[in-house]
Amino acid sequence: MKSQQRKKTDSPASRKKILSKTLDSTTYQWEEYSTDIELAKRWGLSDGTLRNWRTRGRGPIWSKFGRCVRYKIADALIYESISTSHNGGIA
């Protein structure tokens, strides 16, 4: 009897059902990343400039996946907003 019950709960269909419930109830938010080349192109810089910034601790927050450097798009946008200067006079 136990082996029959085990087969019912361990069937691929029941595992798929459990997995879908787990994924539906869990809220994962995937971060979108940009390469250093893409970010440099957006900002009109060379990728070497971003590389220099990384070694000097400047620029936006970056992550490394194996040998690949990536920037979270959200972090790059935050860096843009705090790096923007307003060269207007005193109002």
N, C-alpha and C positions, 0 to 999 in steps of 0.2 A: 504494500500500500504506500509506504513512504516513497519508494522509488517512482511510483506513478504520480504522486503529488509533486515530487521534485521535477519530473519531466514537464508537468503542466506549467509550473512557475518559471522553469529555465528554458522555455521554448523561445526561439528567436522572436516570435510575435510579442510575447510578454516582455522580453528584454527591450524591444523597440518601444513598447508602450511606456515602460518605466523611464527609458532614456528621454522620450519626448516630454514626459511630465517634468523630469528634472530640468531639461533645457528651457521649457516654457516658464517654469517657476523661478528660474535663476535669471537675473538681469545682468547680462554681460554687455559692456559697451566697448566695442572695438575701437581702438585709436587708429587714426589714419596717419601714416608717416610719409615724409618726403625725403628724397635723397639729397645729398649735399649739392649735386649738380642742378637739380630742380630748384632748390632754394636759392642757390647762387644766381641762376638765370632770372628768377623772380625779382631779386634785389639788384640785378645788374652788377654782380660781383663775379670774381673768378672763384672756382671751387678751392683754389689755393688759399684765398683770403679766409674762407670758412675754416680750412684746415689750420691756418695760423691762429685764428681766434680760438679754436678748440685747444690748442697746445698752451695758449696763454690764459685760458679760463674766461674768455670773452664770448659774446654771442649767445644765441638761444641754447636751451638745454638740449642735449643730444643723447642718443642711445646707440649702443653698438651690438649688433647681432652677428656673431662670428666676426668676419672682417668687414662687414657692411655698417657704415655709419648712417643713422637715420635721425630725422628731426620730427617730432610730433608737430603736426600742422597747427594745432591749438597753441603750442608753446611758441612757435614761430610768429603767429599772429599777436600773441601777447608781447613778445620782444619788439615787434614792429610798433605796437601802440605805445610802449614806454620809451622807445627810441626816437619817436617823432618829435621834432623840435618845432616850436611855434615862434617864428621870427617877427612877430608883430610888435608894435609899440605898446606902451602902457595905455590902456583904455580909459 
